[in-house]
Amino acid sequence: MSLNIKLEAFEGPLDLLLHLIEKNKLDIYDIPIVEITDQYLECVREMAREDLDLASEFLVMAARLLMIKSKMLLPKPKEEGPDAEDMKEELTARLLELKMFKFIATELNECATEGRKRFFGYESIPSNILKYRPKPDLDKLLYGIDTNVLNRAYIDALRRAADRIDPVRSGFGVIEAENVDIPGTITGMKTAMKRGKSMGFKSLLPEGSGVLTEIVTFLVLLEMMRSGFVTALQETPSDEITIMVQKDVEMFGASGEFFQ
C-alpha cells in the first residue's frame, strides 16, 4: 500500500495533474500532453527544492507523462504494446474518476455544514392528540359490499363460535376455597340460641354461607345434641330441622373439648 503524503495543496500526482488542467482551463478529454508535461515537471522540481523526501508517486507520474510525450513525438514502433493514445485514455479515465470523487466529497462536506446549522427539537405533541384517530366513514367501509352477504357471514361466524363451546365444561365455574371460622361459628350459634328456646336450623346459618359453613354448623349441632344442650326434631327428610334448647348453651365448649 502506497503512503499518501500531502505536499502543498495536493494529495497526490493525479491531484496535481487535475489542478494544472483546471487552472489552464484545458479539455480533460483532449489533454495537450506536451504542455501539461512541462508544467507538471516544473511543479515537481519546485516541490523537490522544498522537500527532499518527495513522494515516489510524483516521480512515477512524471516518468509516465514523459513516456506518453515521447511516444507522441517519436514514430510509432512496430512492436506490440500500448501506444500513446491508449496511455492517454487511461490517464484521462483516472483523472475523471478523481474529479468525480472530489465533487462527491465537496457535496458531502456542504451537507454536513448545512446540517450543523439546523436544530432539531424534540417531539412536543400532547399524548392525547397522538392517540386521536378519526372515526371511520362507514359508507366508505361498506362501499360495494352487500349487507345481506355481510349479515349471513356474521351469523355463520356466531354459529361456528357456538359450535366450539363445550356444553359440559362451559358451565363450570371457579372453585374458590371457603374459610370457616369454627370458634366464630360456635359463638354465633350460642347467640342465636339465647334469643329463643326453639328455632329452625337455617336461622343458625350466617347470611350468604357456603356448603362448608353449613356442614360445620351441622356438626356443632350434633355435638350439642350429644352433650345434651339441645334436642332436634324433623318430621320428614324434607322438613326444616327444629332445635329446642335444653340447658344453658353458654357452657358448651367451655372445657375446650370440641374440635381438639
C-alpha positions in Angstrom: 0.0 0.0 0.0 1.4 3.4 -1.1 1.8 6.1 1.6 -0.5 9.1 0.9 1.7 12.2 1.6 0.1 15.6 1.3 2.5 18.1 -0.5 1.5 21.7 -0.6 -2.2 21.6 -1.5 -2.1 18.3 -3.4 -3.0 14.8 -2.2 -1.0 13.0 -4.9 0.2 13.2 -8.5 -3.3 12.9 -10.0 -4.5 15.7 -7.8 -1.6 18.0 -9.1 -2.3 17.0 -12.7 -6.0 17.7 -12.3 -5.2 21.1 -10.7 -3.0 22.1 -13.7 -5.7 21.1 -16.2 -8.4 23.1 -14.4 -6.0 26.1 -13.8 -5.2 26.3 -17.5 -8.8 25.5 -18.5 -7.8 22.6 -20.6 -10.1 19.9 -22.0 -9.8 16.9 -19.8 -10.9 14.7 -22.7 -8.2 16.0 -25.0 -5.2 16.8 -22.8 -2.3 18.5 -24.5 0.4 16.1 -23.2 3.4 18.2 -24.2 2.2 21.3 -22.5 0.9 19.6 -19.3 4.0 17.5 -19.0 6.2 20.6 -19.0 4.1 22.3 -16.3 3.9 19.1 -14.2 7.7 18.7 -14.3 8.2 22.3 -13.3 5.9 21.8 -10.3 7.7 18.6 -9.3 11.1 20.4 -9.5 9.8 23.2 -7.3 8.4 20.8 -4.7 11.7 18.8 -4.7 13.6 22.0 -3.8 11.4 22.4 -0.7 11.0 18.7 0.2 13.9 16.4 -0.5 11.8 13.4 0.5 9.5 13.9 -2.4 7.0 11.0 -2.7 7.9 8.5 -5.4 4.3 8.6 -6.7 5.0 12.1 -8.2 8.2 10.9 -9.8 6.4 7.8 -11.3 3.7 10.1 -12.8 6.4 12.4 -14.2 8.1 9.3 -15.9 4.7 8.2 -17.3 4.0 11.7 -18.8 7.4 11.7 -20.3 6.8 8.3 -21.8 3.5 9.4 -23.3 5.2 12.6 -24.6 8.0 10.7 -26.2 5.6 8.2 -27.8 3.6 11.0 -29.3 6.8 12.7 -30.7 8.5 9.6 -32.0 7.4 7.4 -34.8 5.1 4.5 -33.7 7.2 1.3 -33.3 6.1 -1.9 -34.9 6.3 -4.0 -31.7 3.2 -4.6 -29.8 2.4 -2.7 -26.6 0.2 0.3 -25.5 0.6 3.3 -27.7 0.4 6.9 -26.7 -3.3 7.2 -27.3 -4.1 4.2 -25.1 -2.0 5.5 -22.3 -3.6 9.0 -22.7 -7.1 7.5 -22.5 -6.2 5.5 -19.3 -4.8 8.7 -17.7 -8.0 10.6 -18.7 -10.2 7.9 -17.1 -8.2 8.1 -13.8 -8.5 11.9 -13.8 -12.3 11.7 -14.4 -12.6 9.3 -11.6 -10.6 11.5 -9.2 -12.7 14.6 -10.3 -15.9 12.7 -9.6 -14.8 11.7 -6.1 -13.7 15.3 -5.3 -17.1 16.5 -6.4 -18.8 14.0 -4.1 -16.6 14.9 -1.2 -17.4 18.6 -1.7 -21.1 17.8 -1.8 -21.0 15.7 1.4 -19.0 18.4 3.1 -21.6 21.0 2.2 -24.4 18.8 3.5 -22.5 18.4 6.8 -22.0 22.1 7.1 -25.7 22.8 6.4 -26.7 20.1 8.8 -24.8 21.8 11.6 -26.8 24.9 11.1 -30.1 23.2 11.8 -31.7 22.5 15.2 -34.0 19.5 15.6 -36.3 19.8 18.6 -37.9 17.0 20.5 -41.5 15.9 19.8 -43.9 18.1 21.8 -47.3 16.9 20.6 -49.6 16.0 23.5 -50.2 12.3 24.0 -54.0 12.7 23.7 -53.5 14.2 20.3 -51.1 11.5 19.2 -53.7 8.9 20.2 -56.5 10.5 18.3 -57.8 8.5 15.4 -60.6 9.9 13.2 -63.8 7.9 13.1 -64.1 5.7 10.0 -66.5 6.6 7.3 -69.0 3.7 7.3 -70.1 4.5 3.8 -66.6 4.1 2.5 -66.0 0.9 4.6 -69.2 -0.7 3.2 -68.8 0.6 -0.3 -69.5 -2.2 -2.8 -70.5 -4.7 0.0 -73.9 -6.4 0.0 -75.2 -6.0 3.6 -77.2 -9.3 3.3 -74.0 -11.2 2.5 -72.2 -9.5 5.4 -75.1 -10.4 7.7 -75.0 -14.1 6.7 -71.3 -14.1 7.3 -71.8 -12.7 10.7 -74.4 -15.3 11.6 -72.2 -18.0 10.3 -69.3 -16.8 12.5 -71.6 -16.8 15.6 -72.7 -20.3 14.8 -69.1 -21.6 14.4 -68.2 -19.9 17.7 -71.1 -21.6 19.4 -70.2 -25.0 18.0 -66.7 -24.7 19.6 -68.2 -24.3 23.1 -68.1 -27.4 25.2 -71.7 -27.8 26.6 -70.4 -29.5 29.7 -67.2 -27.7 30.6 -68.6 -24.3 29.7 -70.9 -24.5 32.7 -68.0 -25.0 35.2 -67.3 -22.1 37.5 -64.3 -21.2 39.5 -63.9 -23.2 42.7 -62.7 -21.0 45.5 -61.6 -22.1 48.9 -64.1 -21.3 51.7 -62.6 -20.2 55.0 -64.7 -21.3 58.0 -64.1 -19.8 61.5 -65.1 -22.6 63.8 -64.9 -20.6 67.1 -66.9 -17.8 65.4 -69.5 -20.3 64.2 -70.0 -21.7 67.7 -70.3 -18.2 69.1 -72.9 -17.3 66.5 -74.9 -20.4 67.3 -74.9 -19.6 71.0 -76.0 -16.1 70.4 -78.9 -17.3 68.2 -80.0 -19.9 70.8 -80.1 -17.3 73.6 -82.8 -15.4 71.8 -85.3 -18.3 72.0 -85.9 -21.8 73.2 -86.9 -23.1 69.8 -85.6 -22.2 66.3 -85.0 -23.6 62.9 -81.6 -24.9 61.7 -81.5 -22.4 58.8 -81.7 -19.5 61.3 -78.3 -20.6 62.7 -76.6 -20.1 59.3 -74.9 -16.8 58.5 -76.2 -14.9 55.5 -74.5 -16.0 52.3 -72.8 -19.0 53.9 -71.4 -21.8 51.8 -71.6 -25.5 51.9 -68.6 -25.9 54.2 -70.1 -23.5 56.7 -73.4 -25.4 56.7 -71.5 -28.7 57.3 -69.5 -27.2 60.2 -72.7 -25.8 61.7 -74.5 -29.2 61.5 -71.5 -30.9 63.1 -71.6 -28.4 66.0 -75.3 -29.0 66.3 -74.7 -32.8 66.5 -72.1 -32.2 69.3 -74.6 -30.1 71.2 -77.2 -32.8 70.9 -74.7 -35.4 72.1 -73.8 -33.2 75.1 -77.5 -32.7 76.0 -77.6 -28.9 75.4 -80.2 -29.1 72.6 -82.6 -31.6 71.0 -83.6 -31.6 67.3 -86.8 -32.7 65.6 -87.5 -33.4 61.9 -90.8 -34.9 60.8 -89.7 -35.9 57.3 -86.4 -35.6 55.5 -87.6 -32.6 53.6 -88.9 -30.7 56.6 -87.0 -28.0 58.5 -84.9 -29.2 61.4 -86.4 -27.7 64.6 -84.0 -27.2 67.5 -85.0 -26.9 71.2 -82.6 -25.6 73.8 -82.4 -27.8 76.9 -79.8 -26.0 79.1 -77.6 -23.0 79.1 -75.6 -23.2 75.8 -73.0 -20.8 77.2 -71.4 -23.7 78.9 -71.0 -25.6 75.6 -67.3 -25.9 74.7 -66.2 -24.1 77.9 -63.8 -27.0 78.7 -62.3 -26.8 75.1 -63.1 -30.4 74.2 -64.8 -29.6 70.9 -62.7 -30.0 67.8 -59.5 -30.6 69.7 
